[in-house]
Amino acid sequence: MKSSFIHRLRGYVLIEVRGRQLEELINRMAVMQMSVWDIHYSAEQQAKMFVTIPDFFRLRPLLKETGSRIRIKERHGLPFWLDKLEKRKFFALGLLGFFIGIYLLSSVVWQIRVEGNETIETEKILQAAEREGIHKLQWKFRLKEPEALSRSLLSQLPGIAWVGVEVRGTHVIIKIVEATIPETPQLLSPRHLVASKNAMVTEIFAEKGKPVVKPNAYVRKGDILISGILGDEAHQQTVVAQGKVKGLVWYKPAVEVPLVWQYKTYTGESKTRSFLVIGSRGVQMSGYGKIPFEQHETLPEQKMLTWRNYTLPIGWLREKIMEVRLEQRQVDPKEASAIGLEQARGQILAAAGKESRILSEKILHEKTESGKVYMEILFEVEESIAVEQPIVP
């Protein structure tokens, strides 16, 4: 029979009994209804058994009557554990202080997070929350009910449709839903669409206004493409010119690519450091000493203690410091040219805009010198070339 919770609470011992009248002793213990279990003979005239502490002290007269001797082999249960704690008072006090500290730390607000705001500044929301008593190191039991906090914050923050306050462990989360304000249409003054750079027009489409140029016409920067003036000199009307104009633009970037590339690799050597994290501070527990690597990278891994749905402000930080070595790779000139050409394409398309595309490309000049490949490339790009220009009376 295994020991029950009551036995552990009252305490029990494993005893070894020796004597010629061992069976008589066991029968008398049964008659007296003593709590005895797991009786087994370990040798002739010798047995082991578990007995509760109160029944252990009732054994003395039976031992004398049967001429038996006993020896305690093991001690179990709460009384013996408390006796050990009494001998280790400082350990017991430290353990008690640890649990009290955990309870106190989990009863304080350690972090406030704002979610959902786009146009309203987070600092403004935090200031309103602080006026309602929501701030770091605040006792959670001193906070108002979440519904009351939501109503108070909603009255203080214009432009917000809904506010929700949620206390999750040691974190307070303020969720914001901003009110949707209809956009006021922008008042546009009369304007032309002019060329943003020198180009040859490939496509022109005027939604409003009068097209001035045709496809295949060469224009310079500032030339009018779609005019915002309609009619003749006697009857004129100004409008907001709108439309789309595309043209061919020529770029001639200079590119240089090194023939020796440097990159980092891990050597396999590492060092580990561990920290006890309390709040925003850490106490180093292992991995003391200087870092033995000239080149290294640190990979942190942090775990915080949780209890149910609460995240406690105490945890463990493990840093793995990996040694790295700088390696060099020799690049073939042809490969370097291809890399340089690809880089130039990306830069040109990024500068020309989303609707741009490269129609042709040609390497005008290429040379290898001082460990680099130098290139001059001609790109022919089709892109939008129309920009606005107000009409000055």
N, C-alpha and C positions, 0 to 999 in steps of 0.2 A: 504494500500500500504506500503510495506516495504521500509526502507531507502536505497537509492542507494549509490554507491561509491562516486558520485559527492556530494551528501548531506553530507556524512561523511567527505569529504575533505573540504567542505565549512563550516561545522558545523551546527547543528540544536538543537532546544530545544523543550521540552514538556511543554506547557503552559496550565493553567487553566483560562478560561474566564468566568466572571460573568456579567450579565446585563439583562435589560428587552428587549432590542432590539438586542438580540443575533443573530437571524436569519438575521436581516438587516446587521449586521457586517459581517457575513459569506458571504452573497451575494456580498457585496462591495469588499471583499477580492478576490472573484472569478472574479469579473469584472476587478480588477487590476492585475489579473493573478499572484497572489502570490502562492508560493510553499507551500501548506498546505495539509496534509494527516492524515488519521486515526482520523477523527472527530467523537466523540461520546459524548452523553449527560450523565453526571454523576448525575445530579439532575435537578430540575426545574430551568430554567434560569442559568444553569451552564453547561459548556462543556469543554472537553479536546481535544487538537489537537497538532500535530507536525508542526513546521514551521521553515524554514531556518533562519539563523542569519540576512542576508540582509533584508529579508521580515519582520523580527521581528521589525527592526527599522523603517519600513514603517507603522507600525500599530498605532503609536501614534496619528496622526490626526483622524483616524477612531475611535479610542477609545473615543476621546473627543466628536466627533459628535454623537456617539451612547450611550454615558454614560456608557461605559463598563470598567471593571477593569480586570487586568490579574495578574497572579502569575506564576513564573517559577518553574516547578516541577523537571525537569531533564535537564542535559546538555550533549550533545554528539558531537563527531567529533574531527578533528585534532586541531582546534584553542584552544579548552579547554584542550586537552592533552598537547599541547605546553605550555599553561599557567601553568599547574601543574609542568611540567619539569622546567620551569623558577623559580618556588618557591623551587624546589628541585635540585639546581644546582649540588651539590655534587653527588647526585644519577645519574643525567644525565651524568656527566663527568665520573663517574664510569662505567655506562653502555656503553658509547662510548669507554672508555679504554678497557673494556672487549672484545668488538667486534674487536677493533684494535689488541689486544693481540692474539685473536684467529686467525686473519688473518696472523699476523706475525709468530705465531707458526706453522701454516700450510704451510708457505712459506720456511721453513727450513728443511734440511735433518736431521732426527733424528736417522735413523737406516740404516745400509748397510748389506745386506745379500748375501751370495755366495751360489749358488746351483749347483750341478752336478759334482763338483770336487771330485776325489777319490785319485789320486796320487799326484797332485799338492797341496801344502800347502795353506790353506785359507789366512794365513798371507802374503804370497808372492803376492797373487792376490789383497789383500787390499792395499799393498804398491804400486803396479802398479796403482791401482785406485786413490790413493791419489795424485800420480804425475799428474794425469789427472784432479785433482780438485774435486774428489769424496771423501768427508769425512764428518763426523758429523758436524752439525752446519753450513753447507754450504748453501747459498741461492740457491734455486732451479733455479732462473732465471739466475744464473751465470754458470750453467752447460751447457756443449755443447750438441748438438743434440745427441740422443741415437745412431744413425748410426755412427757418428764421434767417439763417445766414444768406440763403439764396435771395430772399425778399429784400434784405437790407442792401446787398450788393447790386441788385437790379435797380433799386431806387437811386443809387449813387453813380451809376455808369450809364450815361445817355448813349443811345445808338446800339443798345443790346436788347435782343428779343427774349432771351432766356439765360438764366444762370443756374448751374447745378454745383453743389458742394458735396464732395464725397471724402470721407475719412477712411483711408485704407491703411491700416497698420499705423506706422509713424509718419505717413505721408498724407497731406491734404491736397486733393485734386480739385481745381476750380475749372469747370467746363463752361465754355462760352459759346453762345449762338448769336452772331451779330445780326442786327436788323438789316434787311435788304432795302436800300434806298434807290429808287429808280434814277437812272442816269439822265442828266439834263443834256439834251442834244447840244453839241458844240456849235456856237455861232461862227460861221466861216465867212471871211471877207473874200471879195473877188480875187482871183488869182490865175496865173498862167502855170502850165507845166513846162519846165525847161530842162535841158540836158545837164546831167550831173557830171559828165566827162566827155571827152572826145570819143566819137563812136560813129558807126555806120548803121543806120536804122534798118532793122529787119522786120519789125512788126509794129503797127500803130493802131490803136482802137480808142476812139474818143466817145465817152459816155455823155459828157457835157463839154461844150466849147467847140472851137473850130480847129481841125488838124491843119498844121502849117507845113509839115514835111511829109514826104512819101517814103515808102520802103526803098532801100538801096541809096538813100541820100546820106551824105557825110555831114555830120553836125559837130560843132565845137561846144565846149563847156559854156553854158549860159544861153545857148540858142533856144528860142521858143519852139516847143514841139506841138503843144495844144494851146491855142490862145483862149483867153477868157473874155475877149471882146468880140461881140457879134454885131453884124450889120455894117453899114457904110458910115462915112463921116457925118452924114446928116442924121442918120438914125442908128445910134449905137446903144448897146446894152452890155453890161459887164456881168459875168456869171462866175461861178466857182468851177474852174476847169477840172474835169475828172476823166481818167482813162488809164490806159496801159500802153507803155512804149518800151520795146526791147531793141537792143542794138548790139553790134559786135564791138568789143573792146579788146585792145591788145595790151598784154602785160609782158614785161621782160625782166623777171626776177633773177638775181644772182644767188646761187646755192653753193654751199661748201659742206662736204661730208668727210669726217675723219676716217682714216683707214685702220685705226686701232681703236677698238671699243673696250671700255672698262665696265665690269659688272661684278656684283657681289655673290659669293657662294658660302654656304654653311660648311664648317670644317667637321662638325659632329661634337666638338667640345662644348660644354655648357656648365653653368653654375646656377644653383637655385637659391633664392632667398625667400623667406617667409615672414609675413607681418601679421600681427593681430590688429585688426581695424576696429576702432571705436569712434563712431561718428565720422568726422572728416580727418581723423588722425590715425597714424599707424605706428605700432611699436614692433621693431624688428625682433624676431624670435630665433632665426637661424640664418646661416649664410653670411657670417660676419667677414670682415676683411676687404681688401681692395679687389677690384675686378681684375683678373689676371690676363685679360685680353686687350690688345691694342684697338682692334676693330670688333664691335659687337652690336647686337640688337637685343632689345628687351621685350619679351612676350608676357604681358600680365594676365593673370586669371584670378578674378575676385568672386568670392561666394559669401553671401550674407545669411545669417541665421533667420529662419522663418518659423513662425508658430501659427498654425491654421492659415488664415489669410493675411497674417501680419508679417511684415518684413522688419526685423529688429535692427537697430543701428550698431550691430556688432557682427563681425565676420572675420574672414581670413583672406589674405592676399598672397598669392604665390607668383613670384617673378622668375621666369626662366631666361637667363642671360645666355644667348647663343653667340659663339665666336664666328665671325665672318671674315672672309679673305677676298681681297680684290683680285679679280682675274682679268686678263687681257685677251682679246680676240682679234686676230688679224682679218680684215675684210678685203675681199678681192675688189679691184677698181670697178669691174663691171657691176658687182653687187652694190657697191657704194653709189654708182650712178643711178641704178634702179631705185635705191632708197631715197636719194636726193630728189629724183623726179617725183616720187610718190609724196614726199613732204611738200614739195612745191605745189602739187595739185591741191592738196588739202588746204594750204594757206590761201591760194587764189580763190577757191570756192567759198571759203569762210569769209573772205573780204568782199566777194561779189554778191553774196546774198543767197537765200534759199532757192529761188527760181533760176539760178544761173547754171550753165552747163558749158563744159569745155568742148569746143568744136574741133580744134586742132592744136598740136604742140610740136615744137621743133627745137632741138638742141643747137644753138648757134655757135657755142664755143665750149670746149671741155679740155681740162688739163689736170695732170697729177703733179703736185708739188708740195714739199715740206710735210709729207704724211697726210695730205688731204686731197680730195678731188673737188676741183672748182668747175662749176658749170654756169652757163648763161642760157636761159631757155625762153623761147617765145611762145606765149599762149594766146590763142584766139578764143574769147569767151563771149557767149551770148548771155546778157543779163538785162535787168530793168534799169533804165537810165533816166527816168522821169523824176524830177523833184519839184516841189512847189515854189512859186515866187509870187508874192503879193503884187497886185496891180496898183501902182502909185498914180493918183490922179494928176 
